[in-house]
Amino acid sequence: MTGALPAAPSVRVWIAILLIGVATYGFRLSFIHLFGRIDEVPAAIKRPLRYVPPAVLAALVLPDLVTLGPSVAATLLDERLIAGAVAGVVAWRTENVFATIAVGMGVLWLFRFVAFA
């Protein structure tokens, strides 16, 4: 055999993790360095950045709200989905994060209290 022996799978995994970590650190550091050198964030970058917080929140919340039940009616009448819809209306009308969370949690707790009473 003239070729080198392949690295163990665990070594390959750790090398991949290390390289991904270095790349992530470099990417984040480049933005810190870039925004430290410029006075104003360009509008072309600022516009898409406005959508990052709602996208992250939706990615965290929606999978828990939309759970498939045994039927369409059970899915649409799920207490979490209804509370989330009410919270969505409150968020749209008031644009107040605290009011949105308070009303959404209040509706969810009310549904759960009534269900167990």
Biopython code that builds the backbone (N, CA, C, O; Angstrom):
import numpy as np
from Bio.PDB.StructureBuilder import StructureBuilder

atoms = [
    (1, "MET", "N", (0.842, -1.178, 0.000)),
    (1, "MET", "CA", (0.000, 0.000, 0.000)),
    (1, "MET", "C", (0.886, 1.239, 0.000)),
    (1, "MET", "O", (1.758, 1.409, 0.853)),
    (2, "THR", "N", (0.640, 2.081, -0.965)),
    (2, "THR", "CA", (1.440, 3.293, -1.050)),
    (2, "THR", "C", (0.706, 4.514, -0.530)),
    (2, "THR", "O", (1.337, 5.515, -0.190)),
    (3, "GLY", "N", (-0.620, 4.449, -0.464)),
    (3, "GLY", "CA", (-1.398, 5.612, -0.023)),
    (3, "GLY", "C", (-1.455, 5.701, 1.493)),
    (3, "GLY", "O", (-1.229, 4.720, 2.202)),
    (4, "ALA", "N", (-1.754, 6.870, 1.960)),
    (4, "ALA", "CA", (-1.883, 7.078, 3.401)),
    (4, "ALA", "C", (-3.196, 6.483, 3.882)),
    (4, "ALA", "O", (-4.167, 6.403, 3.130)),
    (5, "LEU", "N", (-3.213, 6.075, 5.113)),
    (5, "LEU", "CA", (-4.433, 5.533, 5.696)),
    (5, "LEU", "C", (-5.447, 6.656, 5.890)),
    (5, "LEU", "O", (-5.069, 7.769, 6.255)),
    (6, "PRO", "N", (-6.720, 6.383, 5.653)),
    (6, "PRO", "CA", (-7.729, 7.431, 5.864)),
    (6, "PRO", "C", (-7.864, 7.742, 7.348)),
    (6, "PRO", "O", (-7.664, 6.882, 8.206)),
    (7, "ALA", "N", (-8.204, 8.975, 7.619)),
    (7, "ALA", "CA", (-8.395, 9.386, 9.010)),
    (7, "ALA", "C", (-9.625, 8.698, 9.580)),
    (7, "ALA", "O", (-10.569, 8.384, 8.855)),
    (8, "ALA", "N", (-9.602, 8.472, 10.866)),
    (8, "ALA", "CA", (-10.750, 7.859, 11.529)),
    (8, "ALA", "C", (-11.960, 8.778, 11.395)),
    (8, "ALA", "O", (-11.806, 9.999, 11.352)),
    (9, "PRO", "N", (-13.157, 8.208, 11.329)),
    (9, "PRO", "CA", (-14.350, 9.055, 11.171)),
    (9, "PRO", "C", (-14.478, 10.120, 12.249)),
    (9, "PRO", "O", (-14.924, 11.232, 11.964)),
    (10, "SER", "N", (-14.097, 9.803, 13.474)),
    (10, "SER", "CA", (-14.227, 10.794, 14.540)),
    (10, "SER", "C", (-13.266, 11.961, 14.319)),
    (10, "SER", "O", (-13.598, 13.100, 14.647)),
    (11, "VAL", "N", (-12.096, 11.697, 13.773)),
    (11, "VAL", "CA", (-11.143, 12.768, 13.485)),
    (11, "VAL", "C", (-11.696, 13.656, 12.377)),
    (11, "VAL", "O", (-11.580, 14.879, 12.447)),
    (12, "ARG", "N", (-12.295, 13.051, 11.359)),
    (12, "ARG", "CA", (-12.888, 13.831, 10.266)),
    (12, "ARG", "C", (-14.007, 14.732, 10.784)),
    (12, "ARG", "O", (-14.137, 15.881, 10.363)),
    (13, "VAL", "N", (-14.790, 14.210, 11.678)),
    (13, "VAL", "CA", (-15.887, 15.003, 12.239)),
    (13, "VAL", "C", (-15.331, 16.193, 13.000)),
    (13, "VAL", "O", (-15.832, 17.308, 12.850)),
    (14, "TRP", "N", (-14.304, 15.979, 13.814)),
    (14, "TRP", "CA", (-13.724, 17.080, 14.586)),
    (14, "TRP", "C", (-13.041, 18.098, 13.683)),
    (14, "TRP", "O", (-13.072, 19.295, 13.968)),
    (15, "ILE", "N", (-12.430, 17.643, 12.609)),
    (15, "ILE", "CA", (-11.833, 18.581, 11.649)),
    (15, "ILE", "C", (-12.919, 19.419, 10.993)),
    (15, "ILE", "O", (-12.755, 20.627, 10.827)),
    (16, "ALA", "N", (-14.029, 18.788, 10.617)),
    (16, "ALA", "CA", (-15.145, 19.528, 10.011)),
    (16, "ALA", "C", (-15.721, 20.543, 10.992)),
    (16, "ALA", "O", (-16.005, 21.680, 10.615)),
    (17, "ILE", "N", (-15.893, 20.144, 12.238)),
    (17, "ILE", "CA", (-16.419, 21.065, 13.254)),
    (17, "ILE", "C", (-15.470, 22.237, 13.445)),
    (17, "ILE", "O", (-15.910, 23.383, 13.540)),
    (18, "LEU", "N", (-14.184, 21.963, 13.501)),
    (18, "LEU", "CA", (-13.193, 23.030, 13.665)),
    (18, "LEU", "C", (-13.211, 23.993, 12.478)),
    (18, "LEU", "O", (-13.190, 25.209, 12.670)),
    (19, "LEU", "N", (-13.249, 23.465, 11.264)),
    (19, "LEU", "CA", (-13.262, 24.326, 10.077)),
    (19, "LEU", "C", (-14.538, 25.160, 9.999)),
    (19, "LEU", "O", (-14.489, 26.337, 9.641)),
    (20, "ILE", "N", (-15.663, 24.567, 10.327)),
    (20, "ILE", "CA", (-16.922, 25.317, 10.316)),
    (20, "ILE", "C", (-16.896, 26.397, 11.392)),
    (20, "ILE", "O", (-17.370, 27.509, 11.162)),
    (21, "GLY", "N", (-16.352, 26.083, 12.557)),
    (21, "GLY", "CA", (-16.238, 27.086, 13.618)),
    (21, "GLY", "C", (-15.345, 28.244, 13.216)),
    (21, "GLY", "O", (-15.682, 29.400, 13.471)),
    (22, "VAL", "N", (-14.211, 27.953, 12.590)),
    (22, "VAL", "CA", (-13.306, 29.013, 12.134)),
    (22, "VAL", "C", (-13.985, 29.865, 11.068)),
    (22, "VAL", "O", (-13.868, 31.090, 11.086)),
    (23, "ALA", "N", (-14.696, 29.225, 10.139)),
    (23, "ALA", "CA", (-15.398, 29.978, 9.094)),
    (23, "ALA", "C", (-16.488, 30.867, 9.691)),
    (23, "ALA", "O", (-16.644, 32.015, 9.276)),
    (24, "THR", "N", (-17.236, 30.352, 10.653)),
    (24, "THR", "CA", (-18.281, 31.148, 11.298)),
    (24, "THR", "C", (-17.680, 32.324, 12.051)),
    (24, "THR", "O", (-18.184, 33.444, 11.966)),
    (25, "TYR", "N", (-16.615, 32.074, 12.778)),
    (25, "TYR", "CA", (-15.946, 33.149, 13.518)),
    (25, "TYR", "C", (-15.421, 34.208, 12.552)),
    (25, "TYR", "O", (-15.575, 35.402, 12.805)),
    (26, "GLY", "N", (-14.809, 33.788, 11.461)),
    (26, "GLY", "CA", (-14.303, 34.735, 10.470)),
    (26, "GLY", "C", (-15.408, 35.551, 9.834)),
    (26, "GLY", "O", (-15.249, 36.752, 9.612)),
    (27, "PHE", "N", (-16.524, 34.910, 9.540)),
    (27, "PHE", "CA", (-17.656, 35.618, 8.941)),
    (27, "PHE", "C", (-18.200, 36.672, 9.899)),
    (27, "PHE", "O", (-18.451, 37.806, 9.491)),
    (28, "ARG", "N", (-18.380, 36.319, 11.139)),
    (28, "ARG", "CA", (-18.890, 37.286, 12.127)),
    (28, "ARG", "C", (-17.884, 38.397, 12.393)),
    (28, "ARG", "O", (-18.262, 39.562, 12.516)),
    (29, "LEU", "N", (-16.625, 38.048, 12.481)),
    (29, "LEU", "CA", (-15.593, 39.053, 12.714)),
    (29, "LEU", "C", (-15.502, 40.031, 11.546)),
    (29, "LEU", "O", (-15.236, 41.216, 11.746)),
    (30, "SER", "N", (-15.720, 39.540, 10.331)),
    (30, "SER", "CA", (-15.659, 40.437, 9.174)),
    (30, "SER", "C", (-16.752, 41.496, 9.252)),
    (30, "SER", "O", (-16.513, 42.650, 8.896)),
    (31, "PHE", "N", (-17.942, 41.129, 9.707)),
    (31, "PHE", "CA", (-19.009, 42.124, 9.830)),
    (31, "PHE", "C", (-18.716, 43.114, 10.952)),
    (31, "PHE", "O", (-18.992, 44.306, 10.812)),
    (32, "ILE", "N", (-18.168, 42.639, 12.049)),
    (32, "ILE", "CA", (-17.811, 43.549, 13.137)),
    (32, "ILE", "C", (-16.743, 44.525, 12.658)),
    (32, "ILE", "O", (-16.813, 45.723, 12.935)),
    (33, "HIS", "N", (-15.766, 44.007, 11.946)),
    (33, "HIS", "CA", (-14.700, 44.861, 11.422)),
    (33, "HIS", "C", (-15.246, 45.830, 10.374)),
    (33, "HIS", "O", (-14.885, 47.006, 10.368)),
    (34, "LEU", "N", (-16.113, 45.340, 9.489)),
    (34, "LEU", "CA", (-16.672, 46.186, 8.430)),
    (34, "LEU", "C", (-17.525, 47.298, 9.016)),
    (34, "LEU", "O", (-17.371, 48.457, 8.629)),
    (35, "PHE", "N", (-18.420, 46.973, 9.941)),
    (35, "PHE", "CA", (-19.304, 47.993, 10.501)),
    (35, "PHE", "C", (-18.566, 48.910, 11.479)),
    (35, "PHE", "O", (-19.071, 49.982, 11.810)),
    (36, "GLY", "N", (-17.399, 48.513, 11.939)),
    (36, "GLY", "CA", (-16.597, 49.410, 12.747)),
    (36, "GLY", "C", (-15.886, 50.466, 11.906)),
    (36, "GLY", "O", (-15.486, 51.509, 12.424)),
    (37, "ARG", "N", (-15.731, 50.199, 10.620)),
    (37, "ARG", "CA", (-15.025, 51.126, 9.736)),
    (37, "ARG", "C", (-15.949, 52.094, 9.010)),
    (37, "ARG", "O", (-15.504, 53.164, 8.595)),
    (38, "ILE", "N", (-17.208, 51.752, 8.849)),
    (38, "ILE", "CA", (-18.108, 52.648, 8.120)),
    (38, "ILE", "C", (-19.002, 53.379, 9.110)),
    (38, "ILE", "O", (-19.349, 52.849, 10.165)),
    (39, "ASP", "N", (-19.367, 54.597, 8.755)),
    (39, "ASP", "CA", (-20.177, 55.419, 9.653)),
    (39, "ASP", "C", (-21.646, 55.033, 9.615)),
    (39, "ASP", "O", (-22.303, 54.993, 10.655)),
    (40, "GLU", "N", (-22.159, 54.753, 8.451)),
    (40, "GLU", "CA", (-23.583, 54.486, 8.265)),
    (40, "GLU", "C", (-23.748, 53.170, 7.516)),
    (40, "GLU", "O", (-23.048, 52.919, 6.535)),
    (41, "VAL", "N", (-24.664, 52.338, 7.971)),
    (41, "VAL", "CA", (-24.954, 51.096, 7.263)),
    (41, "VAL", "C", (-25.698, 51.462, 5.983)),
    (41, "VAL", "O", (-26.680, 52.202, 6.035)),
    (42, "PRO", "N", (-25.253, 50.961, 4.848)),
    (42, "PRO", "CA", (-25.929, 51.300, 3.593)),
    (42, "PRO", "C", (-27.386, 50.843, 3.597)),
    (42, "PRO", "O", (-27.732, 49.831, 4.206)),
    (43, "ALA", "N", (-28.228, 51.605, 2.907)),
    (43, "ALA", "CA", (-29.663, 51.291, 2.863)),
    (43, "ALA", "C", (-29.919, 49.936, 2.225)),
    (43, "ALA", "O", (-30.867, 49.244, 2.595)),
    (44, "ALA", "N", (-29.081, 49.551, 1.269)),
    (44, "ALA", "CA", (-29.256, 48.252, 0.614)),
    (44, "ALA", "C", (-29.050, 47.096, 1.590)),
    (44, "ALA", "O", (-29.591, 46.011, 1.377)),
    (45, "ILE", "N", (-28.288, 47.307, 2.642)),
    (45, "ILE", "CA", (-28.094, 46.277, 3.669)),
    (45, "ILE", "C", (-29.114, 46.441, 4.786)),
    (45, "ILE", "O", (-29.583, 45.453, 5.353)),
    (46, "LYS", "N", (-29.457, 47.676, 5.102)),
    (46, "LYS", "CA", (-30.377, 47.948, 6.204)),
    (46, "LYS", "C", (-31.790, 47.433, 5.910)),
    (46, "LYS", "O", (-32.463, 46.934, 6.812)),
    (47, "ARG", "N", (-32.242, 47.548, 4.660)),
    (47, "ARG", "CA", (-33.604, 47.095, 4.315)),
    (47, "ARG", "C", (-33.811, 45.610, 4.594)),
    (47, "ARG", "O", (-34.768, 45.263, 5.287)),
    (48, "PRO", "N", (-32.958, 44.717, 4.086)),
    (48, "PRO", "CA", (-33.196, 43.296, 4.381)),
    (48, "PRO", "C", (-32.991, 42.931, 5.850)),
    (48, "PRO", "O", (-33.613, 41.991, 6.345)),
    (49, "LEU", "N", (-32.124, 43.663, 6.549)),
    (49, "LEU", "CA", (-31.888, 43.350, 7.960)),
    (49, "LEU", "C", (-33.115, 43.612, 8.830)),
    (49, "LEU", "O", (-33.216, 43.064, 9.927)),
    (50, "ARG", "N", (-34.050, 44.440, 8.360)),
    (50, "ARG", "CA", (-35.284, 44.686, 9.115)),
    (50, "ARG", "C", (-36.116, 43.422, 9.257)),
    (50, "ARG", "O", (-36.880, 43.285, 10.213)),
    (51, "TYR", "N", (-35.974, 42.497, 8.313)),
    (51, "TYR", "CA", (-36.806, 41.298, 8.307)),
    (51, "TYR", "C", (-36.195, 40.136, 9.081)),
    (51, "TYR", "O", (-36.825, 39.084, 9.195)),
    (52, "VAL", "N", (-35.003, 40.293, 9.607)),
    (52, "VAL", "CA", (-34.363, 39.194, 10.337)),
    (52, "VAL", "C", (-35.099, 38.867, 11.639)),
    (52, "VAL", "O", (-35.408, 37.696, 11.857)),
    (53, "PRO", "N", (-35.401, 39.839, 12.524)),
    (53, "PRO", "CA", (-36.094, 39.474, 13.770)),
    (53, "PRO", "C", (-37.456, 38.800, 13.558)),
    (53, "PRO", "O", (-37.730, 37.798, 14.220)),
    (54, "PRO", "N", (-38.334, 39.311, 12.654)),
    (54, "PRO", "CA", (-39.596, 38.591, 12.460)),
    (54, "PRO", "C", (-39.405, 37.195, 11.877)),
    (54, "PRO", "O", (-40.156, 36.277, 12.207)),
    (55, "ALA", "N", (-38.411, 37.030, 11.018)),
    (55, "ALA", "CA", (-38.173, 35.710, 10.435)),
    (55, "ALA", "C", (-37.689, 34.720, 11.489)),
    (55, "ALA", "O", (-38.109, 33.563, 11.497)),
    (56, "VAL", "N", (-36.819, 35.168, 12.366)),
    (56, "VAL", "CA", (-36.325, 34.295, 13.437)),
    (56, "VAL", "C", (-37.458, 33.944, 14.397)),
    (56, "VAL", "O", (-37.599, 32.789, 14.799)),
    (57, "LEU", "N", (-38.264, 34.939, 14.764)),
    (57, "LEU", "CA", (-39.388, 34.685, 15.666)),
    (57, "LEU", "C", (-40.380, 33.709, 15.039)),
    (57, "LEU", "O", (-40.862, 32.796, 15.709)),
    (58, "ALA", "N", (-40.682, 33.898, 13.767)),
    (58, "ALA", "CA", (-41.602, 32.982, 13.086)),
    (58, "ALA", "C", (-41.032, 31.570, 13.037)),
    (58, "ALA", "O", (-41.764, 30.600, 13.232)),
    (59, "ALA", "N", (-39.743, 31.446, 12.780)),
    (59, "ALA", "CA", (-39.122, 30.121, 12.732)),
    (59, "ALA", "C", (-39.151, 29.429, 14.090)),
    (59, "ALA", "O", (-39.200, 28.200, 14.156)),
    (60, "LEU", "N", (-39.121, 30.196, 15.163)),
    (60, "LEU", "CA", (-39.160, 29.605, 16.497)),
    (60, "LEU", "C", (-40.576, 29.275, 16.956)),
    (60, "LEU", "O", (-40.787, 28.268, 17.631)),
    (61, "VAL", "N", (-41.550, 30.114, 16.596)),
    (61, "VAL", "CA", (-42.900, 29.994, 17.143)),
    (61, "VAL", "C", (-43.813, 29.127, 16.279)),
    (61, "VAL", "O", (-44.552, 28.301, 16.814)),
    (62, "LEU", "N", (-43.780, 29.293, 14.974)),
    (62, "LEU", "CA", (-44.753, 28.619, 14.111)),
    (62, "LEU", "C", (-44.751, 27.092, 14.198)),
    (62, "LEU", "O", (-45.834, 26.506, 14.189)),
    (63, "PRO", "N", (-43.616, 26.419, 14.282)),
    (63, "PRO", "CA", (-43.692, 24.956, 14.393)),
    (63, "PRO", "C", (-44.468, 24.478, 15.615)),
    (63, "PRO", "O", (-45.082, 23.412, 15.573)),
    (64, "ASP", "N", (-44.452, 25.245, 16.700)),
    (64, "ASP", "CA", (-45.200, 24.849, 17.888)),
    (64, "ASP", "C", (-46.684, 25.172, 17.745)),
    (64, "ASP", "O", (-47.525, 24.496, 18.339)),
    (65, "LEU", "N", (-47.012, 26.199, 16.962)),
    (65, "LEU", "CA", (-48.418, 26.567, 16.785)),
    (65, "LEU", "C", (-49.144, 25.618, 15.847)),
    (65, "LEU", "O", (-50.292, 25.250, 16.096)),
    (66, "VAL", "N", (-48.492, 25.228, 14.791)),
    (66, "VAL", "CA", (-49.142, 24.424, 13.757)),
    (66, "VAL", "C", (-48.781, 22.959, 13.980)),
    (66, "VAL", "O", (-47.770, 22.470, 13.477)),
    (67, "THR", "N", (-49.612, 22.282, 14.728)),
    (67, "THR", "CA", (-49.436, 20.851, 14.943)),
    (67, "THR", "C", (-50.590, 20.133, 14.270)),
    (67, "THR", "O", (-51.743, 20.547, 14.393)),
    (68, "LEU", "N", (-50.288, 19.077, 13.573)),
    (68, "LEU", "CA", (-51.324, 18.350, 12.856)),
    (68, "LEU", "C", (-52.087, 17.443, 13.812)),
    (68, "LEU", "O", (-51.508, 16.626, 14.527)),
    (69, "GLY", "N", (-53.400, 17.614, 13.802)),
    (69, "GLY", "CA", (-54.261, 16.772, 14.609)),
    (69, "GLY", "C", (-54.775, 15.612, 13.780)),
    (69, "GLY", "O", (-54.408, 15.464, 12.614)),
    (70, "PRO", "N", (-55.623, 14.790, 14.375)),
    (70, "PRO", "CA", (-56.164, 13.650, 13.633)),
    (70, "PRO", "C", (-57.111, 14.066, 12.512)),
    (70, "PRO", "O", (-57.371, 13.287, 11.595)),
    (71, "SER", "N", (-57.630, 15.298, 12.585)),
    (71, "SER", "CA", (-58.518, 15.786, 11.530)),
    (71, "SER", "C", (-58.245, 17.267, 11.303)),
    (71, "SER", "O", (-57.536, 17.911, 12.076)),
    (72, "VAL", "N", (-58.822, 17.792, 10.228)),
    (72, "VAL", "CA", (-58.653, 19.213, 9.923)),
    (72, "VAL", "C", (-59.291, 20.060, 11.018)),
    (72, "VAL", "O", (-58.727, 21.077, 11.425)),
    (73, "ALA", "N", (-60.456, 19.650, 11.494)),
    (73, "ALA", "CA", (-61.143, 20.407, 12.543)),
    (73, "ALA", "C", (-60.312, 20.439, 13.821)),
    (73, "ALA", "O", (-60.220, 21.477, 14.476)),
    (74, "ALA", "N", (-59.711, 19.315, 14.177)),
    (74, "ALA", "CA", (-58.880, 19.275, 15.384)),
    (74, "ALA", "C", (-57.651, 20.165, 15.230)),
    (74, "ALA", "O", (-57.202, 20.787, 16.193)),
    (75, "THR", "N", (-57.116, 20.222, 14.027)),
    (75, "THR", "CA", (-55.957, 21.086, 13.786)),
    (75, "THR", "C", (-56.346, 22.548, 13.882)),
    (75, "THR", "O", (-55.634, 23.332, 14.510)),
    (76, "LEU", "N", (-57.459, 22.933, 13.274)),
    (76, "LEU", "CA", (-57.883, 24.330, 13.266)),
    (76, "LEU", "C", (-58.405, 24.793, 14.620)),
    (76, "LEU", "O", (-58.379, 25.989, 14.911)),
    (77, "LEU", "N", (-58.877, 23.875, 15.449)),
    (77, "LEU", "CA", (-59.391, 24.239, 16.764)),
    (77, "LEU", "C", (-58.365, 24.023, 17.874)),
    (77, "LEU", "O", (-58.714, 24.038, 19.054)),
    (78, "ASP", "N", (-57.120, 23.826, 17.504)),
    (78, "ASP", "CA", (-56.063, 23.652, 18.503)),
    (78, "ASP", "C", (-55.898, 24.945, 19.293)),
    (78, "ASP", "O", (-55.862, 26.034, 18.719)),
    (79, "GLU", "N", (-55.799, 24.816, 20.597)),
    (79, "GLU", "CA", (-55.732, 26.001, 21.469)),
    (79, "GLU", "C", (-54.510, 26.867, 21.179)),
    (79, "GLU", "O", (-54.584, 28.093, 21.269)),
    (80, "ARG", "N", (-53.390, 26.242, 20.833)),
    (80, "ARG", "CA", (-52.184, 27.031, 20.538)),
    (80, "ARG", "C", (-52.334, 27.822, 19.250)),
    (80, "ARG", "O", (-51.875, 28.961, 19.163)),
    (81, "LEU", "N", (-52.972, 27.227, 18.250)),
    (81, "LEU", "CA", (-53.174, 27.929, 16.981)),
    (81, "LEU", "C", (-54.116, 29.113, 17.157)),
    (81, "LEU", "O", (-53.870, 30.185, 16.604)),
    (82, "ILE", "N", (-55.184, 28.934, 17.915)),
    (82, "ILE", "CA", (-56.135, 30.032, 18.149)),
    (82, "ILE", "C", (-55.470, 31.143, 18.956)),
    (82, "ILE", "O", (-55.622, 32.318, 18.624)),
    (83, "ALA", "N", (-54.738, 30.793, 20.007)),
    (83, "ALA", "CA", (-54.038, 31.810, 20.804)),
    (83, "ALA", "C", (-52.996, 32.532, 19.961)),
    (83, "ALA", "O", (-52.816, 33.741, 20.105)),
    (84, "GLY", "N", (-52.313, 31.813, 19.090)),
    (84, "GLY", "CA", (-51.341, 32.441, 18.200)),
    (84, "GLY", "C", (-51.994, 33.381, 17.211)),
    (84, "GLY", "O", (-51.443, 34.438, 16.902)),
    (85, "ALA", "N", (-53.175, 33.007, 16.704)),
    (85, "ALA", "CA", (-53.899, 33.885, 15.781)),
    (85, "ALA", "C", (-54.349, 35.158, 16.485)),
    (85, "ALA", "O", (-54.245, 36.251, 15.928)),
    (86, "VAL", "N", (-54.850, 35.017, 17.711)),
    (86, "VAL", "CA", (-55.253, 36.202, 18.485)),
    (86, "VAL", "C", (-54.032, 37.086, 18.751)),
    (86, "VAL", "O", (-54.111, 38.308, 18.627)),
    (87, "ALA", "N", (-52.913, 36.474, 19.114)),
    (87, "ALA", "CA", (-51.684, 37.244, 19.345)),
    (87, "ALA", "C", (-51.223, 37.925, 18.065)),
    (87, "ALA", "O", (-50.713, 39.044, 18.112)),
    (88, "GLY", "N", (-51.396, 37.270, 16.925)),
    (88, "GLY", "CA", (-51.040, 37.883, 15.646)),
    (88, "GLY", "C", (-51.869, 39.113, 15.347)),
    (88, "GLY", "O", (-51.350, 40.109, 14.844)),
    (89, "VAL", "N", (-53.162, 39.050, 15.653)),
    (89, "VAL", "CA", (-54.031, 40.218, 15.452)),
    (89, "VAL", "C", (-53.610, 41.356, 16.382)),
    (89, "VAL", "O", (-53.565, 42.515, 15.971)),
    (90, "VAL", "N", (-53.304, 41.021, 17.631)),
    (90, "VAL", "CA", (-52.858, 42.048, 18.585)),
    (90, "VAL", "C", (-51.545, 42.672, 18.109)),
    (90, "VAL", "O", (-51.374, 43.889, 18.189)),
    (91, "ALA", "N", (-50.629, 41.857, 17.621)),
    (91, "ALA", "CA", (-49.350, 42.382, 17.124)),
    (91, "ALA", "C", (-49.567, 43.302, 15.932)),
    (91, "ALA", "O", (-48.916, 44.340, 15.818)),
    (92, "TRP", "N", (-50.470, 42.928, 15.055)),
    (92, "TRP", "CA", (-50.749, 43.733, 13.858)),
    (92, "TRP", "C", (-51.393, 45.065, 14.224)),
    (92, "TRP", "O", (-51.066, 46.101, 13.647)),
    (93, "ARG", "N", (-52.315, 45.029, 15.192)),
    (93, "ARG", "CA", (-53.047, 46.253, 15.540)),
    (93, "ARG", "C", (-52.249, 47.180, 16.457)),
    (93, "ARG", "O", (-52.307, 48.400, 16.297)),
    (94, "THR", "N", (-51.508, 46.623, 17.413)),
    (94, "THR", "CA", (-50.841, 47.471, 18.406)),
    (94, "THR", "C", (-49.357, 47.688, 18.135)),
    (94, "THR", "O", (-48.797, 48.704, 18.546)),
    (95, "GLU", "N", (-48.715, 46.747, 17.451)),
    (95, "GLU", "CA", (-47.262, 46.766, 17.237)),
    (95, "GLU", "C", (-46.502, 46.846, 18.564)),
    (95, "GLU", "O", (-45.440, 47.463, 18.649)),
    (96, "ASN", "N", (-47.064, 46.215, 19.588)),
    (96, "ASN", "CA", (-46.482, 46.212, 20.923)),
    (96, "ASN", "C", (-46.146, 44.764, 21.286)),
    (96, "ASN", "O", (-47.037, 43.923, 21.400)),
    (97, "VAL", "N", (-44.864, 44.485, 21.466)),
    (97, "VAL", "CA", (-44.426, 43.118, 21.743)),
    (97, "VAL", "C", (-44.975, 42.617, 23.075)),
    (97, "VAL", "O", (-45.435, 41.479, 23.165)),
    (98, "PHE", "N", (-44.930, 43.458, 24.110)),
    (98, "PHE", "CA", (-45.417, 43.038, 25.424)),
    (98, "PHE", "C", (-46.909, 42.706, 25.375)),
    (98, "PHE", "O", (-47.334, 41.690, 25.923)),
    (99, "ALA", "N", (-47.702, 43.555, 24.724)),
    (99, "ALA", "CA", (-49.143, 43.295, 24.611)),
    (99, "ALA", "C", (-49.399, 42.015, 23.830)),
    (99, "ALA", "O", (-50.297, 41.245, 24.173)),
    (100, "THR", "N", (-48.624, 41.786, 22.792)),
    (100, "THR", "CA", (-48.790, 40.574, 21.985)),
    (100, "THR", "C", (-48.542, 39.325, 22.817)),
    (100, "THR", "O", (-49.338, 38.387, 22.787)),
    (101, "ILE", "N", (-47.447, 39.312, 23.555)),
    (101, "ILE", "CA", (-47.120, 38.142, 24.378)),
    (101, "ILE", "C", (-48.135, 37.971, 25.500)),
    (101, "ILE", "O", (-48.569, 36.852, 25.777)),
    (102, "ALA", "N", (-48.520, 39.074, 26.149)),
    (102, "ALA", "CA", (-49.470, 39.000, 27.263)),
    (102, "ALA", "C", (-50.826, 38.481, 26.799)),
    (102, "ALA", "O", (-51.402, 37.602, 27.441)),
    (103, "VAL", "N", (-51.339, 39.008, 25.701)),
    (103, "VAL", "CA", (-52.651, 38.570, 25.214)),
    (103, "VAL", "C", (-52.577, 37.130, 24.711)),
    (103, "VAL", "O", (-53.469, 36.330, 24.996)),
    (104, "GLY", "N", (-51.531, 36.794, 23.973)),
    (104, "GLY", "CA", (-51.393, 35.422, 23.474)),
    (104, "GLY", "C", (-51.317, 34.408, 24.599)),
    (104, "GLY", "O", (-51.988, 33.377, 24.553)),
    (105, "MET", "N", (-50.506, 34.689, 25.609)),
    (105, "MET", "CA", (-50.398, 33.771, 26.741)),
    (105, "MET", "C", (-51.688, 33.742, 27.554)),
    (105, "MET", "O", (-52.093, 32.687, 28.043)),
    (106, "GLY", "N", (-52.335, 34.901, 27.699)),
    (106, "GLY", "CA", (-53.609, 34.941, 28.420)),
    (106, "GLY", "C", (-54.670, 34.087, 27.750)),
    (106, "GLY", "O", (-55.387, 33.344, 28.420)),
    (107, "VAL", "N", (-54.773, 34.188, 26.432)),
    (107, "VAL", "CA", (-55.757, 33.377, 25.696)),
    (107, "VAL", "C", (-55.411, 31.895, 25.814)),
    (107, "VAL", "O", (-56.300, 31.067, 26.014)),
    (108, "LEU", "N", (-54.138, 31.555, 25.694)),
    (108, "LEU", "CA", (-53.730, 30.155, 25.812)),
    (108, "LEU", "C", (-54.042, 29.612, 27.202)),
    (108, "LEU", "O", (-54.577, 28.512, 27.338)),
    (109, "TRP", "N", (-53.708, 30.380, 28.228)),
    (109, "TRP", "CA", (-53.999, 29.936, 29.595)),
    (109, "TRP", "C", (-55.504, 29.832, 29.840)),
    (109, "TRP", "O", (-55.954, 28.924, 30.539)),
    (110, "LEU", "N", (-56.275, 30.740, 29.280)),
    (110, "LEU", "CA", (-57.730, 30.683, 29.418)),
    (110, "LEU", "C", (-58.281, 29.409, 28.789)),
    (110, "LEU", "O", (-59.103, 28.720, 29.392)),
    (111, "PHE", "N", (-57.827, 29.096, 27.574)),
    (111, "PHE", "CA", (-58.275, 27.860, 26.923)),
    (111, "PHE", "C", (-57.887, 26.635, 27.739)),
    (111, "PHE", "O", (-58.688, 25.710, 27.880)),
    (112, "ARG", "N", (-56.697, 26.614, 28.267)),
    (112, "ARG", "CA", (-56.258, 25.455, 29.051)),
    (112, "ARG", "C", (-57.004, 25.362, 30.379)),
    (112, "ARG", "O", (-57.293, 24.261, 30.848)),
    (113, "PHE", "N", (-57.320, 26.511, 30.992)),
    (113, "PHE", "CA", (-58.084, 26.514, 32.240)),
    (113, "PHE", "C", (-59.497, 26.000, 31.994)),
    (113, "PHE", "O", (-60.008, 25.191, 32.767)),
    (114, "VAL", "N", (-60.128, 26.468, 30.918)),
    (114, "VAL", "CA", (-61.496, 26.042, 30.602)),
    (114, "VAL", "C", (-61.513, 24.560, 30.245)),
    (114, "VAL", "O", (-62.462, 23.855, 30.588)),
    (115, "ALA", "N", (-60.481, 24.080, 29.565)),
    (115, "ALA", "CA", (-60.438, 22.673, 29.166)),
    (115, "ALA", "C", (-60.323, 21.753, 30.376)),
    (115, "ALA", "O", (-60.857, 20.644, 30.357)),
    (116, "PHE", "N", (-59.637, 22.193, 31.427)),
    (116, "PHE", "CA", (-59.460, 21.351, 32.607)),
    (116, "PHE", "C", (-60.533, 21.587, 33.664)),
    (116, "PHE", "O", (-60.622, 20.814, 34.617)),
    (117, "ALA", "N", (-61.347, 22.623, 33.528)),
    (117, "ALA", "CA", (-62.368, 22.931, 34.532)),
    (117, "ALA", "C", (-63.577, 22.044, 34.387)),
    (117, "ALA", "O", (-64.532, 22.171, 35.154)),
]
sb = StructureBuilder()
sb.init_structure("model")
sb.init_model(0)
sb.init_chain("A")
sb.init_seg("    ")
for serial, (resi, resn, name, xyz) in enumerate(atoms, 1):
    if name == "N":
        sb.init_residue(resn, " ", resi, " ")
    sb.init_atom(name, np.array(xyz, "f"), 0.0, 1.0, " ", f" {name:<3s}", serial, name[0])
structure = sb.get_structure()
